Structure formats: C-alpha cells, structure tokens
Amino acid sequence: MQASAAVPGYLLVTGWYKDLGVQRAYTAEMTEVIRRYGYQGAAIGMPGVNLAVLEGEWTPRFMILAKFPSGDAVRKFWWSEDYQQAKKLRLGQGYLDVATVDGLPGTEARVDGEAAYLVFFADLKDRKTFLEQYAPFAPAVVARHGGEFVIRADRTQIESLEGDWINASLVVVEFPSVANLKAFWGSEDYQRLSRIRASTGKWSVVEILPMEMN
C-alpha cells in the first residue's frame, strides 16, 4: 500500500503588541521553545514593511504563518508546558488571534525567506458561481506564474487557539519570488478571474513579501 502524502500543519497568528520590549522578550523565549516541536520556518508580515492589504477590509496588523510537519506538532507546541510558560510574558500586553490549519496534502511551503504569499479570506455568498467559474480555472493561472496553493480551508477546518479568529474561509498561495507574485496578480488572466471571485462574496486579500534583513 502506498503511503499517504504528508500533510503539513500551520500556526497562523495575527495581532499587535502594546510594548515593543515585551514583544522582543516574548519572541526570544518563544523561538527557543518552538524549535523543539518540529518548527520548519515562517513567513512573517509587518504592516508598512512587507505586508499590505490588496483588497477588502481586513485591518492591517502583523501576520505569521509558521510551518510544522503536522497539525499534531502544532498542537503539541501550543499546549506544551514550555510554551504556556513563555506565553505569560505577553499576557495583557497586546492582542493575538491564533489558529491552526492543515496544509494541502503533498505540498511543501518553502518559507525560505524568498517566497511571497497571497492570503485570501473569503465569506462566500455565491458558492455556485465560485465553484463553476473561478475555482476550476484559478489553479492553472497560479501555476503559470510559479505559484502553488499551500492552504485551502473552509471555516470548519480552521481550529481557533486564541482570540477571535476571522470567521472566513482561508486560502494561501505561495510564489517563489516577489516578481512571480506581482506578475500573477497583475496578469490579464487573473484580473478577469478576480472580478468573478469578487462577485461571489466578501473577500480580503493580504500580500506578504520577503522581509528585508539589514
């Protein structure tokens, strides 16, 4: 019997901190802990730096997409005594919405410091049009520009861990570079599909580019 494709797990975090010093102290402690639980890298977006809202009403705040070997690994990290102790450093010092979701079987997000991401939040109202006129055609356009769907989940497949995670379906598309993402987003083929997508419900689209390291 052929082994089933691996299904990576992702920890999704959005939010803000009141105090930069608290954020730095917490991040340093959390980083030591997360590495013990199979953490494989992350895409990190900061408003005004490398995160932008391209479409919709999503309120800009930082976003982290952290990759693990599985959803179980995410949960083991999150509920570990080590992390619960580290978490105390930030309590009352900001607001975080945190969730976990499985990736698509057989996909491996790069999270390599060069990849760029489009994050789609969707509250679908016209599922029929979406399924018939958008969903069958978008993957080919994404692939033509080197992109890959790494997460595709409806709201029932997203497990909230903290805060009030947005009540929406989630799609994350990874591109190998900023140039690939920009070419896709601005392409005539996708702009035509995008108009169809926008007509099917309430959407927000967030762009996360590689973080420039000085």
C-alpha positions in Angstrom: 0.0 0.0 0.0 1.3 3.4 -1.0 2.0 5.8 1.9 -0.4 8.8 2.1 1.0 12.2 1.3 2.4 14.2 4.2 0.0 16.9 5.4 1.9 19.9 7.0 0.3 21.9 9.8 0.4 25.7 10.1 0.2 28.0 13.0 -1.5 31.3 12.0 -1.0 34.4 14.2 -2.3 37.9 13.7 -2.3 40.8 16.2 -0.5 43.6 17.8 1.6 44.4 20.9 1.4 47.5 23.2 5.1 47.3 24.0 8.0 46.5 21.6 10.2 45.4 24.5 7.6 42.9 25.6 7.3 41.6 22.1 11.0 41.2 21.8 11.3 39.3 25.1 8.4 37.1 24.3 9.7 36.4 20.7 13.1 35.4 22.0 11.6 33.0 24.6 9.0 31.6 22.2 11.7 31.0 19.5 13.7 28.8 21.9 10.6 26.7 22.6 9.1 26.4 19.1 12.3 24.8 17.7 11.8 21.8 20.0 8.5 20.9 18.3 9.4 20.5 14.7 9.0 24.1 13.6 10.2 24.4 10.0 10.1 28.1 9.3 7.7 31.0 8.9 6.5 33.8 6.7 6.2 37.0 8.8 4.4 40.1 7.6 4.5 43.5 9.2 2.2 46.4 8.1 4.1 49.2 6.4 7.1 46.9 6.0 6.3 43.8 3.9 2.6 43.3 4.5 -0.2 45.1 2.5 -3.9 44.6 2.1 -4.5 44.4 -1.6 -8.3 44.0 -1.4 -11.0 44.2 1.2 -11.4 45.5 4.7 -9.0 43.3 6.7 -7.4 45.5 9.4 -3.7 45.6 8.9 -1.7 44.0 11.7 1.2 41.6 11.8 0.7 38.1 10.5 2.7 35.0 11.0 2.4 31.7 9.0 4.5 29.1 10.8 5.0 25.7 9.3 5.2 22.4 11.2 5.4 18.7 10.0 1.7 18.2 11.0 -1.2 19.7 12.8 -0.4 17.4 15.8 3.0 19.1 16.0 1.4 22.5 16.1 -0.9 21.5 19.0 1.9 19.8 20.9 3.9 23.0 20.7 0.9 25.2 21.6 -0.3 23.2 24.6 3.2 22.3 25.9 4.1 23.5 29.4 7.2 25.2 27.9 5.1 27.4 25.7 2.4 28.1 28.2 5.1 29.5 30.5 6.6 31.6 27.6 3.1 32.9 26.8 2.9 34.5 30.2 5.4 37.1 29.1 2.9 38.7 26.7 -0.4 38.3 28.5 -2.1 41.7 28.8 0.5 43.3 26.6 -1.3 43.0 23.3 -3.9 41.1 21.4 -3.4 38.0 19.3 -5.7 35.9 17.2 -4.2 32.4 16.8 -5.4 29.4 14.8 -4.1 26.2 13.3 -5.0 24.6 10.0 -3.7 21.7 7.9 -2.0 22.4 4.6 -2.8 20.6 1.4 -1.5 17.0 1.1 1.7 16.8 -0.8 2.5 20.5 -0.7 5.7 21.9 1.0 5.7 25.6 1.6 9.2 27.0 1.1 9.2 29.6 3.9 12.7 30.2 2.7 13.0 34.0 3.1 12.5 34.5 -0.7 8.9 33.2 -1.2 6.0 35.7 -1.4 2.4 34.9 -0.3 -1.2 35.9 -1.0 -3.6 35.2 1.8 -7.3 35.2 0.9 -10.1 35.5 3.5 -13.5 34.7 2.0 -17.1 34.9 3.2 -18.7 33.2 0.2 -22.3 34.2 -0.7 -22.5 32.8 -4.2 -20.8 29.4 -4.0 -22.2 28.1 -7.3 -20.5 30.9 -9.3 -17.3 30.4 -7.3 -17.2 26.7 -7.9 -18.2 26.9 -11.6 -16.5 30.0 -12.9 -13.5 30.6 -10.6 -12.2 27.6 -8.7 -11.7 25.3 -11.8 -9.5 27.9 -13.6 -7.5 29.7 -10.9 -5.0 26.8 -10.2 -3.8 26.9 -13.8 -3.2 30.6 -13.7 -1.4 30.3 -10.4 0.8 27.5 -11.8 1.7 29.5 -14.9 3.3 32.1 -12.6 5.2 29.5 -10.5 2.7 29.6 -7.6 1.2 26.8 -5.5 -1.8 26.6 -3.2 -0.4 25.6 0.2 -3.6 26.1 2.3 -7.2 25.8 1.2 -9.7 25.5 4.1 -13.2 26.4 4.9 -14.0 27.9 8.3 -14.9 24.5 9.8 -11.4 23.2 9.1 -9.7 26.1 11.0 -9.1 25.5 14.7 -9.0 28.6 16.8 -6.5 28.5 19.6 -6.7 32.1 21.0 -8.6 35.2 20.4 -11.3 35.6 17.8 -10.0 34.2 14.5 -11.7 35.7 11.5 -14.9 33.8 10.5 -13.9 33.1 6.9 -12.6 30.5 4.6 -8.8 30.7 4.0 -6.6 30.2 1.0 -2.8 30.8 1.0 -0.9 30.8 -2.3 2.9 30.8 -2.3 5.1 32.2 -5.1 8.9 31.6 -5.4 9.6 35.3 -5.6 8.0 38.8 -5.4 8.3 39.0 -9.2 6.2 35.9 -9.7 3.5 37.1 -7.3 3.3 40.6 -9.0 3.2 39.0 -12.4 0.3 36.8 -11.3 -1.7 39.5 -9.6 -1.4 41.9 -12.5 -1.9 39.4 -15.3 -4.9 39.8 -17.6 -5.9 36.2 -17.0 -6.1 36.6 -13.2 -7.6 40.1 -13.3 -10.5 38.6 -15.3 -10.9 35.7 -12.8 -10.5 38.2 -9.9 -13.6 40.1 -11.0 -15.6 36.9 -10.9 -14.2 36.0 -7.5 -15.0 39.4 -6.1 -18.6 39.0 -7.2 -19.1 35.8 -5.1 -18.8 37.2 -1.6 -16.8 39.4 0.8 -13.1 39.0 0.2 -9.9 40.3 1.7 -6.5 39.7 0.1 -3.3 40.2 2.0 0.2 40.2 0.5 3.2 39.1 2.5 6.6 39.7 0.8 10.0 38.6 2.0 11.3 40.5 5.0 14.4 42.5 4.0 17.2 41.9 6.5 19.5 44.9 7.2 
